[in-house]
Structure formats: structure tokens, C-alpha cells
Amino acid sequence: MAEVAIVADADEAGELVAESIVSLLRSKPDLVLGLATGSTPLSSYRALAHRIRHERIDVRGVRGFALDEYVGLPAGHPQSYRSVISREVVEPLGLTPDLVRVPNGDLRTLRMAGSEYEAAISAAGGVDLQILGIGRSGHIGFNEPGSSLASLTRVKTLTESTRSDNARFFDSLDEVPMHCITQGIGTILRARHLVLLAFGEAKARAIAAAVEGPVSASQPGSAIQLHPHTTVVVDEAAASLLAHADYYRYAWASRAALPIEQAG
Ligand code: F6R
């Protein structure tokens, strides 16, 4: 079972995530972070940037790997995840730009892009902490329903629901690319710690399926159940369909009484 923290709001979630990252950084200054884009992780990046500034934490050695990228957007497009990661993560956190990678969605080099990305993650020694959001479709990364639970970084077709959810970042739905390149579920499961975040009622079904549903490629988020160390951080609305919410609250509140770090 994943550990589930039900928090008041995205800001409290951000502080929890920032604390986990800061404590890892104390023993590993060249930490490897797995970076989600979208709205959900923004409070975590904000809280982390605040801690880094105020505690003068040296993050020059931190490495990062984004989860995914659109295919075919022109270089420098403001909604390419390369641009988003620079704007929302690299710059505010003060990371070293060359140490933060995003899958390459350039059509001309797409054939090799997945295996190159996998090789780069392996060469970095794997991801220490992977931040994840979840789509209404249940996707993690851009692994839409039906994605193999063993999949590695590759090109996928976005569902219509994901395209319409992400149309808010573009001028129109037509501008949202149909394809993406995404870390696979197998890639994500190799990270040493998964932190899945979700806020709001629209995510409640996907969270219930991920945490308590059967493990199935139809619900890619349910793959977290195969990982020995996953922390799910949700607000009350996203937790509203969890059958065992009372137990999660009780277990989270009492974890400080244990002399060891609880996992799984
Ligand atoms: C983004 C990603 C996606 C998003 C998901 C939720 O890199 O991999 O899985 O995490 O679509 O998006 P938001 O956070 O915008 O609701």
C-alpha cells in the first residue's frame, strides 16, 4: 500500500514535497529529480524554491529528468515542456540548465529519442525522487490507458480528454499536439521514491483507481501499487472517493511514533 497524506491544500502538499527533497539533498547534493509539468506540481516547485533561497542550499549539482514532452512543437514554443521546465523549475530553483533534461520531441530525431533518454537516466544512476501528477484519464506521465506497465520512454498518442484538459495552455484545442514522448510506466517504476500529487474533485476517480483499484493498464496510475515506496499527497477533494481514507489519515498521523521510515 502506498502511504497516503491527505492535506489541507496544494500549499501544504508543496511544503511536504519540498521537505522530502531538502532532506535528500543534505546527503546527496547531486540528487536526481524526476520532474512533472502541468499545474499540480507548481506549489511544490514554489515551496522548494523558497527553501533553497532562504536556507542557501547549494543545488548546482542537482540533476533532473522531465517526464514528457509534446512531439512536433517548434523549438522555444512557450508551451513545450522544455520551455515550461526552464521557466517553472530550472530558473526559480537555480538549477544548472545543462543538468536538466527533457525528452526530445523533435520529429527529425524522434526514432532514437526514447532510447537516448533511457540511457541518460541510467547514466545518471536513476531517479531518486519522481514527482507525478495524474490525469483525469488516469495517466501518469503521458501514459494513457492501455499503456504497458513495463513500457519505457516512447512516443504515444494523447487521448482527446488529455488534449482538451491541456488546451487551457494553448490558444485553441487545435494547437494541442496529438503526440507526445513520455517516460514509460516501467521507467517511472525504476525511480527510488514516487510522489504522486493530486488536488480537486476532478482527480478523485483517478486517485481512487490508482490507490485502491485493481492494478491494470486501463488505469496507468494503479502501477504505483507495484512500487515499494510511493507517497500519495492529496487534498480532501481528491481523496473523497478513497474507501480507506480514515485509515490513511490515522496511519499518516501516527507514523512519527515509529522508529523507522515506513514504506509501502
Ligand atoms: C505532466 C504529466 C501529466 C500531468 C497530468 C496532470 O508532465 O506527466 O501526467 O501530471 O496530466 O496535469 P495537471 O497537473 O495540469 O492537472
Residues whose N, C-alpha, C, O or C-beta is under 5 A from the ligand:
A	BS01	F6R	L35 A36 T37 G38 S39 T40 P41 L67 D68 L132 G133 I134 G135 H139 I140 G141 F142
